[in-house]
Amino acid sequence: MERATLAAYGATAAAYASFDDRMTATSFLWHWRYALPEHPVVADIGCGFGGAMEAFGELGIRHPIGVDPCPELVAIARFRYPKNDFRIGNVLNLASVVTERCDGFVAAFSLAHIRRHNIEAALTSIRRILKPEASGIIIGSSGTGDRILTSADNPLIPSEHRMLVTDWTLETLTPHLAACGFALQLGSEEDGETFWARIARV
């Protein structure tokens, strides 16, 4: 399903390109920013077409690294934000494309496309690119099930494509974070549909 999801994103990239998906610098992101050094190296994991870049600018993060496995989305990100650094890479093998040691990371809805049994492999891969005590943000859909989206759920998805969404809650994700050397920090929250988790590499 991870490959099928990637193919679905490639097929829908052009349709999504016209969307205004910019992430704003919320108070939650500002609290995370205060935990980072003055000039942090930050990875945006599953950057898509660069929706977080303007928020990073507001936060004073001048050189974020955007990583996404979908070449079509990365091409759009490079067109939208030509001064930023975007790389094609998979969360399961981040160190092959992010050779820098990062002070922080953001994974906004990207872990939702990882099969449940691969979540610790993904978290371990993220941990490998981080400096000690680095701080990260994970944003995801809150729930306990796996969903396979089709054109019936989202008309932008072509009829021959499917997209995996794996839902987590703070309760179900926390043991996996701990197993991979992460700890929840103050500020994590859940509103029934979405969760935000600020975590630290320990």
Salt bridges, closest charged atoms under 4 A:
GLU2 OE1 - ARG115 NH2 3.55
ASP20 OD2 - ARG22 NH2 2.72
ASP21 OD1 - ARG80 NH1 3.08
GLU38 OE2 - HIS39 NE2 3.58
GLU54 OE1 - ARG22 NH1 3.51
ASP85 OD2 - ARG87 NH2 2.63
GLU100 OE2 - ARG87 NH2 2.71
ASP103 OD1 - LYS131 NZ 3.03
GLU120 OE2 - HIS176 ND1 2.87
ASP146 OD1 - ARG116 NH2 2.56
GLU160 OE2 - HIS161 NE2 3.87
ASP167 OD1 - ARG147 NH2 2.95
